[in-house]
Every structure is written in structure tokens, then in C-alpha cells.
Amino acid sequence: MNVKNFMSNAGIKIIQWYKNKISPKTGIECLFVPSCSEYTKLAVKKYGFFKGVFMGLGRIKRCRPGNGGVDYP
């Protein structure tokens, strides 16, 4: 396994951990479909770790009342 795949797989596992352990405890629902964490996971799978995480952070920045809807990477 090369470093690029390792980083992407590790990032996806961290996102899954967040979705299973942290997110349910916040009680907050994302305004977008897919959720911001799912969007980041899809972006990491499609574009790789660094670009995917950067896109996910941009999505989280947009996630506030007044924004929302369907948005895929």
C-alpha cells in the first residue's frame, strides 16, 4: 500500500469514527445532503486525502442556516 492510499484510508476511518462516536452526541443535523462528513469521505475517495479534506473543510464552512441542499463532490 502506498502512502497516498494509506492517508486516504486513514482519513476515511477517522471520518467514520467521528460519524459513529461524536456526531450522534451533538444532536445537530447537517443542512446538506450528503452530510458534511459523508461529503468529506466521498471527496477523499474521489480526489485523495489532501484535496478531499480541503474540500470538506470548505463544505463545513458553508454549513450554516441559509445554506444547504444537495451538494456532491
C-alpha positions, -999 to 999 in steps of 0.1 A, spaced: 0 0 0 14 33 -10 14 65 12 -14 81 -8 -38 52 -3 -27 49 34 -35 86 40 -69 83 22 -79 51 41 -68 66 74 -88 98 67 -119 78 59 -116 57 90 -113 89 111 -144 103 95 -163 70 101 -152 71 138 -165 107 140 -198 98 124 -203 69 148 -190 82 181 -191 121 181 -218 132 157 -247 114 174 -239 131 207 -241 166 192 -277 164 182 -271 186 153 -282 177 118 -264 188 87 -282 211 63 -267 194 33 -273 161 15 -250 143 19 -239 153 53 -207 172 57 -188 142 70 -202 120 42 -192 147 17 -157 148 30 -155 110 28 -166 110 -8 -142 138 -17 -113 119 -1 -122 88 -21 -125 107 -53 -97 133 -50 -73 119 -24 -66 129 12 -54 165 9 -78 178 -17 -107 159 -2 -100 172 33 -97 208 19 -130 204 1 -146 190 32 -134 220 53 -149 243 27 -182 225 29 -182 227 67 -175 265 64 -206 268 42 -228 247 66 -249 273 83 -286 284 82 -294 299 49 -272 274 31 -280 238 24 -294 214 -2 -280 187 -23 -242 191 -30 -219 162 -40 -181 165 -46 
